[in-house]
């Protein structure tokens, strides 16, 4: 019996949104029928670069080019780009640029360069009549340059093309001002209906030039920034002037100029000059961008500023300050940006987000003053604070004394490697978050930090540390004091050389409340056996990395532990990709072990994530 229920386009739209991050399912929905296709295509093209791999990014540009106006396509042809017959005269059925919701300038730049390398014609146009007709071509070129019909439909149009062809070719060969990069971004920004994330990378020769991104187009037709939720700006270190002189890149992005350089990858990816004039232009564009966002993009939830360059000029900093201050409900701010001490502190701008800011990450403590501590005290919603890098200068020992009575509401605290050398910061912050802190992550924990945690943070439920050998005596004292600890992640900065006494001491100090244990350091199976035997906690999850032992012996220990611990729900053993089983280990032993534990092969050297 057939159902009489008919799914309308609106209903399908709401259903399909559940699959917005499932590319495989969306592809299958496209093939069902016309109605379903019309609902799935906008979702697929909201994140175009998620649809394919990097080596096929050019196909996205290829599709966008079909959406260009006819006269722009003719520019492409005479700028040295070969368009296939697939670029029909008719516009495509779907308006692909309008569906874009996530713009990543780095991926667009990669895609554009790959597409250019594929489509550029490797030949230089030579017209033998140019000597005699030069003056006439020079006069007519600017007049008829937009009259060429790329796909003629009748004899008249083909005849007109034939007459105009020498003039237009001559014009573009002598006026290589056509800019494909700018045309594509112009197309996208002018037609985009709603951006949700904007990721901009600038600064070096591998990034899209700011000059080629006219951000004002996002608000010219309507406000495409109204729903912007994520903004990332990465300022990379510009190349040296010796390797990228102004003259070498004065005609950047022009397919014609690339053509004259034999279309090598380097020439097609040669970008804007980093002269003083270009730097000034970049500063003006950034200032205008931040100023525009202060008015049109006030609903951002996540801002990330990464700067690998010198301090930004005052005008850029001030506009960035106002942009941050204008947000209505900013939830996450991440930065390693260093500003001049005479500029207003960005931490003050963030004071306006006291009710919404939940995550605050500093890759480097580039600026630390009273405004940072005041912010930490006033950000009532702040739950996660990450200090990834050390400060550029030491603080006075009494810096936190004036805030000693303040209590932070932070629940999750990440402390990067090297803070053992800054006890005033470590001790000051741990004292201020001692009552609410539940999750602590420390890279390179030292005995001094261990003692500070033991004295100030008794409420921890999650402890994740990458440790040095020197903590083997202080760590057991800390673990013994954490009666609420549920998760322990322990990795190593150095090789752990346990004696039998210190190993037993560590194992017996693990609190009975512990449910999850991750071990990522190179110990033998016998040492692991001691830990599992002496540990008084009944674990639910056990994850092991870098265990050094023979397979049969290790499997026997883990299988026995799994049988004896009824609460164990998950047991994972990670092995390096290069790992090979010994010849005397039978397939039966391996298959039997898999009944009790999950064996995962991967490169464990760089996988470790303390969070």
Legacy VTK file of the C-alpha trace (Angstrom):
# vtk DataFile Version 3.0
C-alpha trace
ASCII
DATASET POLYDATA
POINTS 611 float
0.000 0.000 0.000
1.420 3.350 -1.033
1.611 6.199 1.455
-0.353 9.314 0.623
2.132 11.518 2.480
3.926 13.947 0.180
7.180 15.502 1.348
7.275 19.139 0.311
10.458 21.037 -0.479
10.372 22.778 2.917
10.049 19.475 4.767
12.837 17.901 2.721
15.042 20.909 3.409
14.683 20.424 7.162
15.336 16.687 6.861
18.352 17.084 4.598
19.974 19.533 7.008
20.639 16.583 9.311
22.994 15.268 6.608
24.832 18.541 5.976
28.138 17.036 7.146
27.575 13.657 5.509
28.901 14.080 1.980
28.350 10.456 0.987
24.663 10.522 1.891
24.119 13.863 0.167
25.667 12.504 -3.030
23.227 9.592 -2.972
20.284 11.946 -2.389
21.238 13.984 -5.461
20.508 10.984 -7.682
16.976 10.262 -6.398
14.962 12.834 -8.342
14.894 16.488 -9.344
13.311 17.722 -6.102
15.778 15.892 -3.891
18.655 17.044 -6.064
17.588 20.679 -5.622
17.677 20.228 -1.846
20.989 18.355 -1.666
23.102 20.470 -4.050
23.014 23.653 -1.880
24.150 21.621 1.134
26.999 20.027 -0.792
28.161 23.368 -2.154
27.947 25.146 1.189
31.341 23.512 1.924
32.669 22.877 -1.576
36.140 21.719 -0.541
34.717 19.018 1.702
33.333 17.313 -1.394
36.667 16.227 -2.808
40.375 15.757 -2.186
43.033 18.424 -2.674
44.201 17.062 -6.023
40.691 17.612 -7.405
40.071 21.080 -5.972
40.366 22.441 -9.513
36.992 20.888 -10.369
35.335 23.323 -7.960
36.884 26.289 -9.773
35.916 24.669 -13.056
32.285 24.687 -11.924
32.462 28.265 -10.664
33.860 29.396 -14.019
30.703 28.136 -15.735
28.796 30.664 -13.620
30.819 33.616 -14.925
29.195 36.060 -17.367
29.886 35.481 -21.056
32.177 38.475 -21.503
34.330 37.314 -18.573
34.705 33.896 -20.189
35.933 35.609 -23.337
38.523 37.392 -21.201
39.693 33.995 -19.982
40.174 32.701 -23.506
42.257 35.643 -24.637
44.158 35.792 -21.388
45.601 32.402 -22.326
43.168 29.950 -20.741
41.666 27.072 -22.660
37.988 26.466 -21.887
36.582 23.084 -22.806
33.318 22.623 -24.681
31.686 21.836 -21.334
31.580 25.568 -20.648
28.366 26.081 -22.571
26.931 29.428 -23.440
24.013 28.827 -21.100
24.378 29.444 -17.396
24.328 26.287 -15.227
21.072 25.139 -13.687
22.336 25.819 -10.158
23.738 29.107 -8.874
26.671 27.462 -7.104
28.328 30.624 -5.678
25.129 31.555 -3.845
25.290 28.351 -1.782
28.735 29.032 -0.312
28.686 29.261 3.486
32.304 28.481 4.348
35.079 30.449 2.639
38.704 29.382 3.119
41.108 31.600 1.160
43.919 29.034 1.431
41.916 26.280 -0.225
40.583 28.650 -2.872
44.123 29.734 -3.623
45.275 26.124 -4.012
42.312 25.315 -6.239
42.829 28.350 -8.458
46.496 27.576 -9.007
45.850 23.919 -9.813
43.130 24.942 -12.263
45.426 27.511 -13.883
48.209 24.980 -14.371
45.757 22.637 -16.070
44.034 25.170 -18.321
46.762 27.635 -19.329
47.790 27.282 -22.977
51.565 26.879 -23.215
52.146 29.107 -26.213
52.695 32.779 -26.903
50.553 34.489 -29.484
52.457 35.989 -32.412
50.613 38.064 -35.026
52.663 38.728 -38.218
50.345 41.614 -39.157
51.036 43.475 -35.928
53.722 45.619 -37.578
51.280 46.981 -40.139
48.081 47.005 -38.072
49.573 47.969 -34.717
48.179 51.525 -34.512
44.710 50.371 -35.593
44.694 47.512 -33.071
45.849 49.836 -30.331
42.942 52.153 -31.065
40.247 49.469 -31.455
41.381 47.110 -28.678
39.821 48.905 -25.684
36.614 49.460 -27.681
35.941 45.887 -28.863
37.625 43.864 -26.091
34.242 42.849 -24.626
32.514 42.144 -27.951
33.908 38.664 -28.580
31.265 35.915 -28.269
32.926 32.858 -26.790
30.299 30.401 -28.029
28.854 31.807 -31.300
25.383 30.567 -32.176
25.155 31.596 -35.822
27.183 32.584 -38.890
26.979 36.292 -38.115
28.472 35.825 -34.655
31.218 33.552 -35.966
32.071 36.096 -38.679
32.203 38.908 -36.136
34.494 36.822 -33.941
36.818 36.149 -36.848
37.142 39.857 -37.554
37.676 40.859 -33.948
39.981 38.002 -32.997
43.326 39.592 -34.039
42.434 42.881 -32.368
41.364 41.297 -29.087
44.340 38.921 -28.969
46.677 41.837 -29.486
44.937 43.813 -26.754
45.248 41.077 -24.127
48.831 40.212 -25.067
49.875 43.829 -24.475
47.563 44.582 -21.553
47.944 41.659 -19.118
45.723 43.246 -16.497
43.073 40.554 -16.390
42.978 38.968 -12.952
41.383 35.536 -12.725
41.753 35.348 -8.949
39.905 38.597 -8.497
37.163 37.596 -10.943
36.451 34.323 -9.140
36.396 35.863 -5.658
34.284 38.724 -7.052
31.831 36.156 -8.394
31.654 34.307 -5.080
31.421 37.333 -2.803
28.865 39.142 -4.957
26.518 36.141 -5.178
27.060 34.576 -1.761
23.853 34.683 0.266
25.085 33.731 3.704
28.535 33.034 5.089
28.909 31.077 8.295
32.699 30.898 8.411
35.359 33.160 6.919
38.982 31.978 7.001
41.517 34.434 5.601
45.235 33.673 5.179
47.565 36.436 4.038
51.199 37.450 4.081
53.429 35.105 2.105
53.724 34.007 -1.513
51.457 31.015 -0.931
48.390 33.004 0.061
45.682 34.776 -1.866
46.361 38.504 -2.065
44.083 40.756 -0.043
43.816 42.964 -3.126
42.031 40.098 -4.865
39.390 39.765 -2.152
36.838 42.569 -2.247
35.081 41.888 1.046
32.733 44.851 0.552
30.867 42.740 -2.023
29.601 40.607 0.848
27.417 43.486 2.005
26.706 45.339 -1.239
23.660 43.367 -2.426
22.587 42.221 1.028
24.313 41.405 4.309
25.949 38.015 3.696
27.829 38.396 7.007
24.720 38.548 9.166
25.001 34.868 10.159
28.810 34.701 10.280
29.756 32.474 13.216
33.463 31.800 12.723
36.233 34.187 11.689
39.905 33.246 11.397
42.699 35.549 10.285
46.218 34.181 9.799
48.984 36.699 9.118
51.985 34.805 7.813
55.529 36.093 7.583
56.037 37.838 4.224
58.904 36.637 2.012
62.160 38.564 1.841
62.334 41.346 -0.708
65.323 39.683 -2.381
63.328 36.651 -3.432
60.149 38.535 -4.269
60.921 41.876 -5.692
58.158 44.219 -6.738
59.082 43.835 -10.356
58.770 40.076 -10.236
55.160 40.183 -9.163
53.790 43.382 -10.573
51.484 41.506 -12.899
50.461 38.827 -10.469
47.379 36.698 -11.035
47.328 37.590 -14.692
47.088 34.463 -16.821
48.751 36.400 -19.609
51.766 37.138 -17.481
51.888 33.503 -16.439
51.753 32.513 -20.062
54.805 34.563 -20.805
56.646 32.610 -18.139
55.974 29.231 -19.779
53.188 28.604 -17.286
55.386 26.967 -14.727
53.806 26.239 -11.336
55.977 28.865 -9.769
54.923 31.502 -12.229
51.236 30.723 -11.952
51.485 30.974 -8.184
53.505 34.160 -8.136
51.678 36.613 -5.972
51.566 40.203 -4.979
54.515 42.396 -4.262
55.502 42.853 -0.660
56.794 46.324 -1.116
56.002 49.153 1.285
53.128 50.276 -0.915
51.608 46.809 -0.861
52.021 46.643 2.919
50.181 49.932 3.214
47.431 48.607 0.961
47.178 45.458 3.089
46.809 47.522 6.253
44.067 49.620 4.664
42.184 46.532 3.504
42.410 44.907 6.945
41.239 48.114 8.582
38.275 48.327 6.218
37.469 44.644 6.727
37.386 44.920 10.528
35.422 48.160 10.333
32.867 46.575 8.014
32.552 43.523 10.264
31.944 45.778 13.261
28.718 46.818 11.554
27.630 43.800 9.517
29.089 40.770 11.339
28.126 41.109 14.988
26.986 37.536 15.634
30.393 35.842 15.466
30.820 33.066 18.011
34.453 32.145 17.368
37.370 34.468 16.535
40.923 33.284 15.865
43.823 35.669 15.205
47.189 34.122 14.316
49.986 36.549 13.588
53.520 35.521 12.643
54.472 39.037 11.592
55.512 42.123 13.481
53.050 44.328 15.304
50.175 45.630 13.250
49.805 49.391 12.755
47.652 51.311 15.189
44.784 51.777 12.718
44.503 48.017 12.086
44.691 47.209 15.792
42.032 49.782 16.653
39.637 48.435 14.024
40.240 44.875 15.290
39.520 46.106 18.820
36.192 47.597 17.712
35.267 44.466 15.772
35.755 42.293 18.875
33.921 44.779 21.054
30.928 44.882 18.672
30.121 41.183 18.981
26.868 40.277 20.701
27.683 36.775 21.946
31.300 35.793 21.291
31.959 32.339 22.741
35.553 31.567 21.793
38.643 33.734 21.305
42.032 32.320 20.280
45.128 34.362 19.518
48.899 34.626 19.493
48.768 38.221 18.267
51.264 40.596 19.874
50.362 44.268 20.007
52.291 47.331 21.060
51.961 48.155 24.760
50.803 51.660 23.817
47.743 50.229 22.023
44.508 49.456 23.878
44.540 45.875 25.150
42.357 43.379 23.289
41.569 41.874 26.679
39.656 45.073 27.446
37.673 44.661 24.233
36.752 41.161 25.376
35.277 42.514 28.613
32.122 43.214 26.615
31.760 39.431 26.176
31.634 38.641 29.901
28.332 36.761 29.652
29.089 34.703 26.552
32.840 33.935 26.365
33.326 30.264 27.287
36.715 29.435 25.723
39.872 31.562 25.778
43.095 30.310 24.187
46.430 32.092 23.967
49.047 30.295 21.881
51.659 32.571 23.349
51.282 34.858 26.325
52.262 37.813 24.157
50.703 40.471 26.344
50.048 40.097 30.045
48.849 42.925 32.223
46.104 43.686 34.703
43.463 43.705 31.958
44.021 39.973 31.346
43.490 39.039 34.987
40.528 41.428 35.257
39.057 39.740 32.201
39.522 36.275 33.689
37.669 37.469 36.776
34.834 39.144 34.858
34.212 36.527 32.158
31.453 34.835 34.111
30.776 32.180 31.463
34.434 31.228 30.911
34.953 27.476 31.326
38.138 26.729 29.359
41.415 28.656 29.528
44.422 27.517 27.478
47.942 28.916 27.772
49.772 27.221 24.917
53.017 29.198 24.923
55.180 30.947 27.485
55.247 34.726 28.040
57.794 36.834 26.225
59.050 38.260 29.530
58.996 37.381 33.206
56.453 38.797 35.630
57.129 40.237 39.067
56.714 37.630 41.807
53.943 39.714 43.389
51.976 40.244 40.146
48.962 38.190 41.320
49.012 39.457 44.921
46.436 42.173 44.263
44.087 39.513 42.842
44.699 36.877 45.521
41.113 37.074 46.781
39.629 36.649 43.322
38.109 33.323 42.346
37.950 32.200 38.712
35.086 30.074 37.405
37.332 28.113 35.026
36.665 24.368 34.885
39.234 23.353 32.249
42.815 24.634 32.260
45.551 23.840 29.718
49.117 24.821 30.614
51.709 24.565 27.858
55.249 23.285 28.075
57.796 25.533 29.805
55.679 27.098 32.552
57.792 25.417 35.201
60.103 28.403 34.710
57.287 30.851 35.546
56.128 29.919 39.057
54.461 33.299 39.645
52.058 32.668 36.742
51.489 28.980 37.490
50.969 29.364 41.229
48.949 32.562 40.866
46.483 31.051 38.386
46.147 27.711 40.191
45.316 29.518 43.433
42.606 31.531 41.684
40.934 28.519 40.035
41.399 25.956 42.794
37.728 25.596 43.788
36.166 25.119 40.350
38.917 23.412 38.346
37.918 19.930 37.191
40.110 19.244 34.168
43.824 20.070 34.137
46.154 19.469 31.201
49.876 20.206 31.550
52.553 19.724 28.905
55.937 19.170 30.512
54.829 19.044 34.137
57.616 19.590 36.679
57.852 18.727 40.412
57.110 22.379 41.234
53.895 22.368 39.200
52.902 18.999 40.694
53.205 20.473 44.190
51.236 23.577 43.205
48.438 21.377 41.847
48.438 19.218 44.978
48.158 22.255 47.232
45.504 24.115 45.263
43.353 21.755 43.149
41.735 18.986 45.220
38.568 18.863 43.072
40.190 17.529 39.898
38.273 14.854 38.022
40.516 14.807 34.928
44.320 15.024 34.961
46.252 14.878 31.707
50.010 15.370 31.862
53.055 14.949 29.682
55.734 14.510 32.301
59.452 14.619 32.901
61.358 11.872 34.707
61.849 14.154 37.718
58.215 13.845 38.889
58.404 10.143 39.800
58.497 11.053 43.513
55.992 13.923 43.594
53.362 12.397 41.266
52.272 9.635 43.713
51.680 12.261 46.416
49.485 14.231 44.012
47.461 11.208 42.888
46.877 10.121 46.481
45.289 13.502 47.234
42.838 13.449 44.300
39.925 11.470 45.697
37.559 12.577 42.895
39.863 11.772 39.976
38.069 9.870 37.193
40.446 10.174 34.218
44.253 10.028 34.144
46.249 10.516 30.937
49.973 10.086 31.451
52.535 10.615 28.695
56.262 11.119 28.717
58.679 13.854 27.705
61.572 11.525 28.541
62.019 7.778 28.869
60.570 6.574 32.145
63.074 4.529 34.135
61.043 3.105 37.000
62.565 1.104 39.776
60.389 -1.588 41.291
59.766 0.613 44.343
58.746 3.755 42.441
56.547 1.702 40.100
54.647 0.132 42.984
54.392 3.515 44.701
52.892 5.063 41.557
50.453 2.177 41.049
49.206 2.180 44.627
48.691 5.957 44.593
46.066 5.754 41.819
42.765 6.620 43.560
39.915 4.115 43.607
37.666 6.679 41.907
39.620 6.381 38.629
37.571 5.030 35.703
39.760 5.844 32.685
43.517 5.341 32.371
45.631 6.241 29.313
49.328 5.317 29.433
51.637 6.616 26.726
55.185 5.796 27.775
57.533 2.956 27.000
57.288 0.372 29.751
57.634 -3.383 29.614
54.772 -5.832 29.932
56.058 -6.867 33.369
55.896 -3.249 34.556
52.393 -2.993 33.110
51.445 -6.131 35.016
52.616 -4.513 38.257
50.559 -1.372 37.558
47.382 -3.341 36.812
47.870 -5.580 39.833
48.627 -2.836 42.357
46.075 -0.311 41.036
43.080 -0.312 43.378
40.757 1.341 40.840
38.290 -0.756 38.864
38.827 0.703 35.398
36.139 1.103 32.736
38.535 2.230 29.994
42.210 1.336 29.548
44.263 2.642 26.622
47.913 1.733 26.106
50.642 3.134 23.857
54.359 2.359 23.468
54.256 -0.871 25.451
57.549 -2.685 24.889
57.138 -6.454 25.090
56.611 -9.722 23.274
53.097 -10.079 21.930
52.171 -13.378 23.564
53.273 -12.176 26.987
51.453 -8.836 26.605
48.267 -10.442 25.287
48.214 -12.870 28.201
48.456 -10.042 30.734
45.709 -7.987 29.093
43.376 -10.936 28.562
43.781 -11.965 32.183
43.081 -8.404 33.365
40.005 -8.215 31.137
38.645 -11.457 32.577
39.214 -10.381 36.171
37.835 -6.829 35.804
34.105 -7.077 35.129
33.735 -3.296 34.875
36.160 -2.997 31.966
34.203 -1.847 28.904
36.988 -0.747 26.576
40.584 -1.929 26.234
42.699 -0.487 23.405
46.267 -1.317 22.471
47.968 1.039 19.998
50.830 -0.283 17.888
53.057 1.621 15.474
52.325 1.275 11.758
55.716 -0.365 11.312
54.954 -3.008 13.953
55.209 -6.631 12.811
54.123 -9.660 14.830
56.790 -12.174 15.754
56.948 -15.296 13.654
56.114 -17.525 16.626
52.799 -15.742 17.256
50.064 -17.747 15.584
46.981 -16.162 13.964
44.894 -17.944 16.603
46.635 -16.039 19.409
46.008 -12.714 17.648
42.352 -13.498 16.927
41.805 -14.665 20.485
43.331 -11.440 21.824
40.937 -9.418 19.647
38.040 -10.949 21.574
39.202 -9.055 24.650
40.906 -5.927 23.344
40.986 -3.628 20.334
44.330 -3.570 18.528
44.939 -0.375 16.560
47.893 0.270 14.288
48.945 3.874 13.818
51.958 6.135 14.135
52.018 6.940 17.847
54.800 9.513 17.627
52.598 12.479 16.772
49.105 11.306 17.646
49.101 12.295 21.293
46.439 14.778 22.250
46.371 15.582 25.934
42.901 17.080 25.739
LINES 1 612
611 0 1 2 3 4 5 6 7 8 9 10 11 12 13 14 15 16 17 18 19 20 21 22 23 24 25 26 27 28 29 30 31 32 33 34 35 36 37 38 39 40 41 42 43 44 45 46 47 48 49 50 51 52 53 54 55 56 57 58 59 60 61 62 63 64 65 66 67 68 69 70 71 72 73 74 75 76 77 78 79 80 81 82 83 84 85 86 87 88 89 90 91 92 93 94 95 96 97 98 99 100 101 102 103 104 105 106 107 108 109 110 111 112 113 114 115 116 117 118 119 120 121 122 123 124 125 126 127 128 129 130 131 132 133 134 135 136 137 138 139 140 141 142 143 144 145 146 147 148 149 150 151 152 153 154 155 156 157 158 159 160 161 162 163 164 165 166 167 168 169 170 171 172 173 174 175 176 177 178 179 180 181 182 183 184 185 186 187 188 189 190 191 192 193 194 195 196 197 198 199 200 201 202 203 204 205 206 207 208 209 210 211 212 213 214 215 216 217 218 219 220 221 222 223 224 225 226 227 228 229 230 231 232 233 234 235 236 237 238 239 240 241 242 243 244 245 246 247 248 249 250 251 252 253 254 255 256 257 258 259 260 261 262 263 264 265 266 267 268 269 270 271 272 273 274 275 276 277 278 279 280 281 282 283 284 285 286 287 288 289 290 291 292 293 294 295 296 297 298 299 300 301 302 303 304 305 306 307 308 309 310 311 312 313 314 315 316 317 318 319 320 321 322 323 324 325 326 327 328 329 330 331 332 333 334 335 336 337 338 339 340 341 342 343 344 345 346 347 348 349 350 351 352 353 354 355 356 357 358 359 360 361 362 363 364 365 366 367 368 369 370 371 372 373 374 375 376 377 378 379 380 381 382 383 384 385 386 387 388 389 390 391 392 393 394 395 396 397 398 399 400 401 402 403 404 405 406 407 408 409 410 411 412 413 414 415 416 417 418 419 420 421 422 423 424 425 426 427 428 429 430 431 432 433 434 435 436 437 438 439 440 441 442 443 444 445 446 447 448 449 450 451 452 453 454 455 456 457 458 459 460 461 462 463 464 465 466 467 468 469 470 471 472 473 474 475 476 477 478 479 480 481 482 483 484 485 486 487 488 489 490 491 492 493 494 495 496 497 498 499 500 501 502 503 504 505 506 507 508 509 510 511 512 513 514 515 516 517 518 519 520 521 522 523 524 525 526 527 528 529 530 531 532 533 534 535 536 537 538 539 540 541 542 543 544 545 546 547 548 549 550 551 552 553 554 555 556 557 558 559 560 561 562 563 564 565 566 567 568 569 570 571 572 573 574 575 576 577 578 579 580 581 582 583 584 585 586 587 588 589 590 591 592 593 594 595 596 597 598 599 600 601 602 603 604 605 606 607 608 609 610
